[in-house]
Amino acid sequence: MRTGRGGRSREPLSRRIPRARTIATLLLVAALLTPVGVVMMVPLLMGTALGAGPGACRPAGVSAADVHHHQMTGARGGDRMVVHSTSGEAVPLDPAQLANAAAMVTAVRERGASDRAALVMLMTGLQESRLRNLANPGAVPESMNFPHDGVGDDHDSIGVLQQRPSMSWGTVAELMDPGYAARAFLGGPDGPNAGTPPGLLDLDAWEHDDPGVAAQRVQASAFPDAYEQWLGAAIEVLDRVGDAPGHCPRPATSGDGAYPLSEPAPITDGVGPRPCRVGGPGGCASSTWHPALDFGAACGVPVVAARPGTVTAASDYWVSVTTDDGTVISYLHMFASDVTVALGDVVEAGARLGAVGNAGPSTGCHLDFRVNTIATTDPDVGSLPHVGDASVAPGFVDPVAYMALYGVDLLTGETA
């Protein structure tokens, strides 16, 4: 059995945890997959329940659905809380465990890393130790000389992230300090280990990985699928302890973002797989994987630029605007006769591009709104996870998460 650098090499906490699907996947499959043309009000109600709008705040790359689910299921009280994995395990967190989590988030803030980095580390801590700073009296008796919240016995793993002195993560004294352990996990050019072993910030394109995959790339655990079940719990913990500067997405500046229609419209189809194609049984969709949001607006409703940029595509049914950082935002199904921009035009957020139509592969009037960040030079945008399967061009992201960076809630139509 493989022995990892920092992860467990046996069944974690006395039982093997089965592969778990992230909350985002569950909610998208269960709640967002509806045939085009069926008006779906759940996302709008979800946004209202979240209190979305100018005061709404969530980590970049985390959907409103994720946050809503875990606000509904998380139990809190005073300086304690209870979080849950998607496999059903309930984990009570006491002040010591929350202090360990706060040390992780502080390390992320001091390094100037993103909330996504904090989520990856919190997921790792929840899986490895349930956020307890563990000594190891058998393999590392010296660890008992330092403050600890409990004991473990997995090889020579110690601390809140179960890092191993024998794998050069640090000395026993260093790894029993949650702050040092967090800095070692992050790594990067300012990390304590100079890239050996590599920390999160040393990994190529880690921002494009699912958070559980990124955690496994650092830990090299014998149970690579165990981390992803803690995404929702990590969101809750970050919400509790992450009030330091940088917890919320950057605030939108004037003119930075706009709702893509002249008036709010219900979302009739979301990001995720579809059961069938147009022309197939029922003729319900034009593709089997949908990397976009569909807004069920009537034909003729004005379509406006969600972000400033340059028009780089203007054909029948497909208009694209490329922002200064290289993000491509596309607006589909407008009739060519309704498009009001041409190739090379420079537009501001809120500028009219055309009108909702039913051109191309479509089953009714609607706006297909999609965002591709494959060429972005903006690190915040680049940290958003990519969506899609092999049939979808690489680089698409959840439009809700992307527009949240610019103060726009696509679920409610509200802007900061």
Wavefront OBJ file of the C-alpha trace (Angstrom):
o trace
v 0.000 0.000 0.000
v 1.348 3.395 -0.979
v 2.629 5.626 1.777
v 2.069 9.299 1.010
v 4.032 12.389 1.925
v 1.432 13.713 4.305
v -1.783 11.765 3.801
v -2.882 8.581 5.493
v -1.706 5.217 4.214
v -4.368 3.169 5.976
v -8.098 3.478 6.454
v -8.658 6.998 7.826
v -10.037 7.167 11.348
v -10.789 3.432 11.484
v -12.965 3.204 8.372
v -12.437 3.694 4.711
v -14.480 6.577 3.349
v -16.092 5.821 -0.021
v -15.721 8.121 -2.997
v -17.967 11.114 -2.443
v -19.328 13.525 -4.982
v -19.099 17.199 -4.156
v -22.169 19.084 -3.071
v -21.884 21.212 -6.177
v -22.275 18.172 -8.423
v -25.189 16.805 -6.441
v -27.077 20.071 -6.511
v -26.418 20.770 -10.152
v -27.662 17.335 -11.182
v -30.658 17.411 -8.846
v -31.716 21.027 -9.110
v -30.468 22.637 -12.289
v -31.049 20.044 -15.011
v -34.366 20.971 -16.548
v -35.414 20.987 -20.190
v -34.909 24.250 -22.031
v -38.083 26.322 -21.933
v -39.258 25.079 -18.518
v -39.204 28.054 -16.167
v -37.278 27.124 -13.039
v -37.712 29.342 -9.997
v -35.608 27.332 -7.517
v -32.381 29.256 -8.232
v -34.169 32.555 -7.670
v -35.602 31.363 -4.383
v -32.173 30.037 -3.423
v -30.624 33.427 -4.045
v -33.256 35.082 -1.875
v -32.642 32.620 0.945
v -28.956 33.397 0.783
v -29.593 37.067 1.147
v -27.715 37.525 -2.105
v -26.950 41.004 -3.222
v -24.561 43.745 -2.217
v -23.838 42.133 1.137
v -23.525 38.583 -0.101
v -20.099 36.995 0.289
v -18.697 33.592 -0.620
v -15.311 32.243 -1.733
v -14.487 32.549 -5.390
v -15.340 29.398 -7.275
v -17.946 28.269 -4.755
v -21.518 28.302 -5.990
v -24.469 29.894 -4.273
v -26.002 26.422 -4.149
v -23.045 25.107 -2.114
v -23.329 27.900 0.432
v -27.105 27.622 0.706
v -27.002 23.863 1.296
v -24.485 24.156 4.084
v -26.152 27.131 5.720
v -29.248 24.943 5.920
v -27.451 21.863 7.309
v -24.698 23.322 9.509
v -25.293 23.618 13.250
v -23.677 26.521 15.038
v -23.600 27.903 18.521
v -21.221 30.202 20.342
v -17.625 29.084 19.857
v -18.617 25.637 18.610
v -20.174 24.258 15.454
v -21.001 20.968 13.788
v -20.134 20.244 10.157
v -20.963 17.271 7.968
v -19.235 15.351 5.217
v -21.214 14.252 2.179
v -20.793 10.664 3.396
v -22.891 11.568 6.441
v -20.266 11.992 9.163
v -21.024 14.737 11.684
v -17.952 16.442 13.144
v -18.354 18.660 16.227
v -15.728 21.415 16.250
v -14.644 22.914 19.563
v -12.671 26.134 20.190
v -9.317 24.358 19.787
v -10.281 22.927 16.414
v -11.609 26.290 15.233
v -8.368 27.913 16.406
v -6.436 25.443 14.246
v -8.656 26.367 11.307
v -8.059 30.050 11.988
v -4.295 29.451 11.936
v -4.676 27.915 8.477
v -6.707 30.833 7.162
v -4.260 33.320 8.668
v -1.409 31.616 6.806
v -3.373 31.918 3.571
v -4.088 35.608 4.200
v -0.452 36.359 5.052
v 0.670 34.640 1.852
v -1.848 36.597 -0.221
v -3.357 33.354 -1.529
v -6.994 32.899 -2.525
v -9.948 31.590 -0.552
v -9.715 28.525 -2.790
v -6.340 27.753 -1.190
v -7.952 28.078 2.233
v -10.713 25.666 1.242
v -8.212 23.084 -0.022
v -6.259 23.246 3.237
v -9.363 23.125 5.437
v -10.640 20.098 3.507
v -7.277 18.447 4.105
v -7.346 19.222 7.821
v -10.886 17.919 8.166
v -9.992 14.640 6.472
v -6.610 14.078 8.103
v -7.320 15.041 11.712
v -10.815 16.536 11.945
v -8.888 19.780 12.552
v -7.188 18.420 15.691
v -3.491 18.953 16.326
v -2.459 15.329 16.846
v 0.648 14.033 18.586
v 1.957 10.538 17.814
v 3.213 8.796 20.983
v 4.274 5.612 19.207
v 6.299 6.691 16.174
v 7.087 10.258 17.278
v 7.170 10.348 21.105
v 8.802 13.783 21.012
v 5.508 15.161 19.691
v 3.930 14.565 23.113
v 6.112 17.374 24.485
v 4.168 19.977 22.504
v 0.599 21.246 22.882
v -1.803 18.847 21.185
v -5.526 18.084 20.947
v -5.300 14.305 20.742
v -3.123 11.472 19.499
v -2.815 9.486 16.287
v -0.738 6.541 15.122
v -0.471 6.746 11.332
v 3.212 6.081 10.570
v 5.107 9.200 11.741
v 2.329 11.636 10.791
v 1.766 14.464 13.258
v -0.078 17.746 13.554
v -3.323 19.087 12.174
v -2.372 18.192 8.593
v -0.715 14.866 9.474
v 2.604 15.808 7.891
v 5.610 13.529 8.303
v 9.017 14.643 9.596
v 10.586 11.755 7.675
v 9.253 13.242 4.428
v 10.965 16.598 5.124
v 7.831 18.576 5.908
v 9.562 20.015 8.977
v 10.893 19.211 12.421
v 8.630 17.759 15.077
v 8.493 21.104 16.863
v 7.611 22.894 13.636
v 4.888 20.488 12.548
v 3.210 20.576 15.952
v 2.685 24.315 15.362
v -0.519 24.652 13.269
v 0.691 27.931 11.787
v 3.939 26.406 10.545
v 2.121 23.304 9.294
v -0.185 25.560 7.273
v 2.719 27.495 5.767
v 4.431 24.237 4.816
v 1.241 22.973 3.188
v 0.996 26.152 1.120
v 4.653 26.114 0.091
v 5.391 28.492 -2.770
v 8.400 30.784 -3.180
v 8.010 32.059 0.386
v 7.322 28.640 1.891
v 9.580 27.070 4.506
v 10.527 24.008 2.431
v 11.681 25.633 -0.831
v 9.429 23.355 -2.858
v 10.627 20.053 -1.381
v 8.211 18.523 -0.685
v 5.995 20.658 -2.917
v 3.182 22.578 -1.277
v -0.057 23.690 -2.883
v 1.372 26.871 -4.390
v 4.230 24.888 -5.941
v 1.837 22.812 -8.071
v 1.208 23.745 -11.688
v -2.355 24.896 -12.411
v -3.679 23.709 -9.042
v -6.348 26.427 -9.255
v -8.002 24.510 -12.093
v -8.261 21.280 -10.094
v -11.278 20.289 -8.071
v -10.368 21.178 -4.462
v -10.190 17.514 -3.447
v -7.832 16.758 -6.314
v -5.602 19.668 -5.302
v -5.496 18.367 -1.721
v -4.467 14.925 -2.936
v -1.687 16.388 -5.086
v -0.152 17.846 -1.926
v -0.802 14.941 0.422
v -0.253 11.956 -1.925
v -2.642 9.942 0.230
v -3.432 6.265 -0.226
v -7.083 7.378 -0.197
v -7.144 10.045 -2.914
v -10.924 10.391 -3.103
v -11.507 11.071 0.597
v -10.860 14.828 0.579
v -13.678 15.962 -1.696
v -16.409 14.988 0.777
v -15.336 17.897 3.001
v -15.885 20.794 0.578
v -19.169 21.904 2.117
v -17.800 21.617 5.652
v -14.751 23.655 4.645
v -17.037 26.381 3.286
v -18.793 26.552 6.655
v -15.543 26.673 8.599
v -14.113 29.361 6.334
v -17.284 31.371 6.833
v -16.823 31.065 10.607
v -13.115 31.837 10.939
v -12.322 33.638 7.697
v -13.339 37.196 8.531
v -9.823 38.507 8.034
v -9.249 40.869 5.084
v -9.585 39.008 1.817
v -12.340 36.639 2.952
v -14.856 38.012 0.447
v -14.359 38.258 -3.280
v -12.874 41.569 -4.349
v -15.519 44.301 -4.413
v -16.827 45.353 -7.801
v -15.761 48.767 -9.002
v -18.152 51.070 -10.813
v -18.903 49.727 -14.283
v -17.081 46.447 -13.653
v -20.051 44.132 -14.024
v -23.656 44.143 -15.203
v -26.558 41.713 -15.359
v -26.622 40.460 -18.984
v -30.270 41.347 -19.623
v -32.211 44.584 -19.302
v -34.464 42.909 -16.734
v -34.196 39.855 -14.437
v -35.226 36.546 -15.999
v -35.637 33.032 -14.572
v -32.868 30.505 -15.138
v -34.305 27.688 -17.233
v -31.191 25.521 -17.540
v -27.945 25.426 -15.600
v -24.378 24.184 -15.761
v -24.109 20.410 -15.998
v -24.878 17.249 -18.006
v -28.086 16.848 -19.979
v -30.039 13.652 -20.649
v -30.569 14.055 -24.401
v -30.014 16.168 -27.520
v -32.249 18.136 -29.832
v -33.455 15.645 -32.412
v -33.337 12.831 -29.892
v -36.225 11.527 -27.797
v -38.138 14.589 -26.668
v -35.698 16.957 -28.409
v -34.766 18.485 -25.069
v -31.278 19.919 -25.493
v -28.680 20.847 -28.092
v -25.775 19.220 -26.246
v -25.193 16.560 -23.610
v -23.113 18.849 -21.358
v -24.122 22.472 -20.832
v -21.332 24.890 -19.726
v -23.692 27.855 -19.489
v -26.730 29.411 -17.845
v -29.913 29.781 -19.882
v -32.104 32.771 -19.046
v -35.746 32.273 -20.026
v -36.391 35.772 -21.337
v -38.778 36.588 -24.174
v -37.500 37.264 -27.671
v -36.667 40.934 -28.080
v -35.538 41.599 -24.495
v -32.277 43.616 -24.718
v -29.022 41.721 -24.107
v -26.208 43.804 -22.589
v -22.492 43.272 -21.954
v -21.865 41.736 -18.541
v -18.254 42.953 -18.552
v -16.316 45.554 -20.550
v -14.156 44.350 -23.415
v -13.758 43.962 -27.166
v -16.202 42.164 -29.447
v -14.298 39.154 -30.821
v -17.209 37.215 -32.358
v -20.408 38.509 -33.935
v -22.072 35.839 -36.049
v -25.583 34.503 -36.362
v -26.568 33.306 -32.876
v -23.095 33.795 -31.233
v -21.589 37.050 -29.883
v -18.432 37.072 -27.733
v -16.764 39.866 -25.775
v -13.166 39.377 -24.598
v -12.158 41.263 -21.451
v -8.781 42.895 -20.864
v -7.569 39.823 -18.930
v -8.472 37.411 -21.749
v -11.760 36.029 -20.420
v -14.269 35.349 -23.209
v -17.946 35.943 -22.384
v -20.403 34.639 -24.966
v -24.070 35.396 -25.584
v -25.895 32.822 -27.725
v -29.060 32.605 -29.830
v -29.514 36.267 -30.825
v -30.722 36.713 -34.401
v -28.097 38.386 -36.604
v -30.583 41.138 -37.441
v -30.857 42.015 -33.742
v -27.096 42.188 -33.014
v -26.047 45.823 -32.506
v -22.246 45.404 -32.338
v -19.548 44.425 -34.818
v -16.143 42.754 -34.611
v -13.608 45.024 -32.953
v -16.125 47.205 -31.137
v -15.109 48.172 -27.603
v -18.031 47.987 -25.181
v -18.591 48.926 -21.562
v -20.481 46.822 -19.036
v -24.175 47.447 -19.608
v -23.797 48.362 -23.296
v -26.423 46.806 -25.549
v -25.254 43.883 -27.684
v -28.557 42.827 -29.205
v -31.768 41.097 -28.174
v -32.853 37.687 -26.939
v -33.629 35.357 -29.819
v -34.080 31.762 -30.877
v -31.342 31.438 -33.504
v -29.198 28.353 -33.993
v -29.728 25.092 -32.083
v -32.487 26.243 -29.749
v -35.962 25.162 -28.676
v -37.311 28.546 -27.620
v -36.475 32.172 -26.883
v -33.682 32.420 -24.332
v -30.168 33.749 -23.682
v -27.344 31.226 -23.300
v -24.659 32.959 -21.197
v -21.232 31.295 -20.895
v -17.767 32.274 -19.665
v -14.414 30.827 -20.776
v -11.296 31.669 -18.747
v -8.714 29.463 -20.470
v -6.658 32.523 -21.498
v -7.168 34.731 -18.449
v -4.233 36.527 -16.864
v -6.243 37.438 -13.743
v -5.318 35.115 -10.830
v -8.716 35.518 -9.148
v -10.499 34.535 -12.336
v -7.970 31.777 -12.983
v -8.737 30.231 -9.588
v -12.290 29.386 -10.648
v -12.694 25.652 -11.369
v -13.337 24.589 -14.945
v -16.533 22.722 -15.804
v -17.515 20.291 -18.541
v -16.607 16.882 -19.904
v -14.607 15.720 -22.920
v -17.296 17.017 -25.283
v -16.901 20.597 -24.026
v -14.072 22.944 -24.993
v -11.698 23.488 -22.040
v -11.815 26.600 -19.906
v -15.503 27.153 -19.181
v -16.444 28.156 -15.619
v -19.680 28.551 -13.687
v -21.033 31.980 -14.745
v -22.541 32.517 -11.280
v -19.132 32.240 -9.591
v -17.476 34.400 -12.249
v -19.960 37.272 -12.081
v -19.916 37.171 -8.268
v -16.332 38.466 -8.529
v -17.769 41.633 -10.049
v -20.672 42.151 -7.686
v -23.375 40.635 -9.895
v -25.702 37.891 -8.638
v -27.013 36.090 -11.703
v -29.557 34.198 -9.607
v -31.381 37.322 -8.441
v -30.352 40.026 -10.894
v -28.956 42.158 -8.071
v -25.678 44.065 -8.440
v -23.382 45.652 -5.881
l 1 2 3 4 5 6 7 8 9 10 11 12 13 14 15 16 17 18 19 20 21 22 23 24 25 26 27 28 29 30 31 32 33 34 35 36 37 38 39 40 41 42 43 44 45 46 47 48 49 50 51 52 53 54 55 56 57 58 59 60 61 62 63 64 65 66 67 68 69 70 71 72 73 74 75 76 77 78 79 80 81 82 83 84 85 86 87 88 89 90 91 92 93 94 95 96 97 98 99 100 101 102 103 104 105 106 107 108 109 110 111 112 113 114 115 116 117 118 119 120 121 122 123 124 125 126 127 128 129 130 131 132 133 134 135 136 137 138 139 140 141 142 143 144 145 146 147 148 149 150 151 152 153 154 155 156 157 158 159 160 161 162 163 164 165 166 167 168 169 170 171 172 173 174 175 176 177 178 179 180 181 182 183 184 185 186 187 188 189 190 191 192 193 194 195 196 197 198 199 200 201 202 203 204 205 206 207 208 209 210 211 212 213 214 215 216 217 218 219 220 221 222 223 224 225 226 227 228 229 230 231 232 233 234 235 236 237 238 239 240 241 242 243 244 245 246 247 248 249 250 251 252 253 254 255 256 257 258 259 260 261 262 263 264 265 266 267 268 269 270 271 272 273 274 275 276 277 278 279 280 281 282 283 284 285 286 287 288 289 290 291 292 293 294 295 296 297 298 299 300 301 302 303 304 305 306 307 308 309 310 311 312 313 314 315 316 317 318 319 320 321 322 323 324 325 326 327 328 329 330 331 332 333 334 335 336 337 338 339 340 341 342 343 344 345 346 347 348 349 350 351 352 353 354 355 356 357 358 359 360 361 362 363 364 365 366 367 368 369 370 371 372 373 374 375 376 377 378 379 380 381 382 383 384 385 386 387 388 389 390 391 392 393 394 395 396 397 398 399 400 401 402 403 404 405 406 407 408 409 410 411 412 413 414 415 416
